[in-house]
Amino acid sequence: MLRYILLWFVMLIIAIGNGVLRETTFGKRMTELRAHQLSTLIGAVLMGVFIRFVIQEWPPSSGGAAFTIGAVWLCLTVVFECFMGLVLRKRPLAEVLADYNLLAGRVWVLLLLWIMVAPWLFFVL
């Protein structure tokens, strides 16, 4: 499991790079919501490519192990995002939680679900 936790840091770098891309390019030319949605889609594709590579190179021992990897990645990601929002950016909890409101068009939660399910999906495929 330690290997997969360390590989999560590569996913963190991918996510930060995606955020920089958004802020320096298309985020300047569209509404914040649309930029969020496009960035989430780009992030899902990039994460999917990376997760598929990880699962092919270092296959988990079972489907259950693959699902556990995704659950750990999900937890690490949510903890990191909450830390960034609450502690580093000093945003109120309500504002941090607003990013999880799918009904308001905030699709971040779909990326979180993808991160959790993708290791199992690529293991099964």
C-alpha positions as CSV (number, residue, x, y, z in Angstrom):
1,M,0.0,0.0,0.0
2,L,2.9,2.3,0.6
3,R,3.8,2.3,-3.1
4,Y,0.3,3.5,-4.0
5,I,0.3,6.2,-1.3
6,L,3.6,7.5,-2.7
7,L,2.1,7.4,-6.2
8,W,-0.7,9.6,-5.0
9,F,1.8,12.4,-4.7
10,V,2.3,12.1,-8.5
11,M,-1.4,12.5,-8.8
12,L,-1.1,15.6,-6.6
13,I,1.5,17.1,-9.0
14,I,-0.8,16.3,-12.0
15,A,-3.7,18.1,-10.2
16,I,-1.5,21.1,-9.4
17,G,-0.3,21.3,-13.0
18,N,-3.9,21.1,-14.1
19,G,-4.8,24.0,-11.8
20,V,-1.9,26.1,-13.2
21,L,-3.1,25.3,-16.7
22,R,-6.6,26.5,-15.8
23,E,-5.5,29.7,-14.1
24,T,-3.0,30.7,-16.9
25,T,-5.1,29.8,-19.9
26,F,-8.8,29.0,-20.3
27,G,-9.7,30.2,-16.8
28,K,-9.1,33.7,-17.9
29,R,-11.5,33.4,-20.9
30,M,-14.5,31.7,-19.4
31,T,-16.7,31.9,-16.3
32,E,-15.3,30.4,-13.1
33,L,-17.9,27.6,-13.2
34,R,-17.1,26.6,-16.8
35,A,-13.4,26.7,-16.1
36,H,-14.0,24.5,-13.1
37,Q,-16.0,22.0,-15.2
38,L,-13.4,21.9,-18.0
39,S,-10.5,21.6,-15.5
40,T,-12.3,18.7,-13.8
41,L,-12.7,17.0,-17.2
42,I,-9.1,17.5,-18.1
43,G,-8.1,16.3,-14.6
44,A,-10.2,13.2,-15.0
45,V,-8.5,12.3,-18.3
46,L,-5.0,12.9,-16.9
47,M,-5.7,11.0,-13.7
48,G,-7.2,8.2,-15.7
49,V,-4.1,7.9,-17.9
50,F,-1.9,7.9,-14.8
51,I,-4.1,5.4,-12.8
52,R,-4.2,3.0,-15.8
53,F,-0.4,3.1,-16.0
54,V,-0.1,2.5,-12.3
55,I,-2.5,-0.4,-12.3
56,Q,-0.8,-2.0,-15.3
57,E,2.7,-1.5,-13.9
58,W,2.0,-2.5,-10.3
59,P,-1.2,-4.6,-10.4
60,P,-3.0,-5.0,-7.1
61,S,-3.5,-8.5,-5.7
62,S,-7.3,-8.4,-6.2
63,G,-10.3,-6.3,-7.1
64,G,-10.8,-5.6,-3.4
65,A,-7.2,-4.4,-3.1
66,A,-7.7,-2.2,-6.2
67,F,-10.9,-0.7,-4.6
68,T,-9.0,-0.1,-1.4
69,I,-6.3,1.8,-3.3
70,G,-9.0,4.0,-4.8
71,A,-10.6,4.6,-1.4
72,V,-7.2,5.6,0.1
73,W,-6.5,7.9,-2.8
74,L,-10.0,9.4,-2.3
75,C,-9.4,10.0,1.4
76,L,-5.9,11.6,0.7
77,T,-7.4,13.9,-1.9
78,V,-10.3,15.0,0.3
79,V,-8.0,15.6,3.2
80,F,-5.6,17.6,1.1
81,E,-8.3,19.7,-0.5
82,C,-9.9,20.5,2.9
83,F,-6.4,21.4,4.3
84,M,-5.7,23.6,1.3
85,G,-9.1,25.3,1.5
86,L,-9.5,25.7,5.3
87,V,-5.9,26.2,6.4
88,L,-3.8,27.6,3.6
89,R,-6.5,29.6,1.8
90,K,-8.4,30.3,5.0
91,R,-11.8,29.8,3.2
92,P,-14.8,29.2,5.4
93,L,-16.1,25.6,5.6
94,A,-19.3,26.5,3.7
95,E,-17.2,27.8,0.8
96,V,-15.0,24.6,0.8
97,L,-18.1,22.4,0.9
98,A,-19.7,24.4,-2.0
99,D,-17.2,22.8,-4.3
100,Y,-19.0,19.5,-3.6
101,N,-22.5,20.8,-4.7
102,L,-23.2,18.8,-7.9
103,L,-26.6,20.5,-8.3
104,A,-24.8,23.8,-8.6
105,G,-22.7,22.5,-11.5
106,R,-19.7,21.9,-9.3
107,V,-18.5,18.6,-10.8
108,W,-15.5,18.1,-8.5
109,V,-17.2,15.2,-6.7
110,L,-17.3,13.3,-10.0
111,L,-13.5,13.5,-10.2
112,L,-13.3,12.2,-6.6
113,L,-15.6,9.3,-7.5
114,W,-13.4,8.6,-10.6
115,I,-10.3,8.5,-8.5
116,M,-11.9,6.0,-6.2
117,V,-13.3,3.7,-8.9
118,A,-10.7,3.9,-11.6
119,P,-8.1,1.5,-9.9
120,W,-10.8,-1.2,-9.6
121,L,-12.1,-0.5,-13.1
122,F,-8.6,-0.7,-14.7
123,F,-7.8,-3.8,-12.7
124,V,-11.0,-5.6,-13.9
125,L,-10.4,-4.5,-17.5
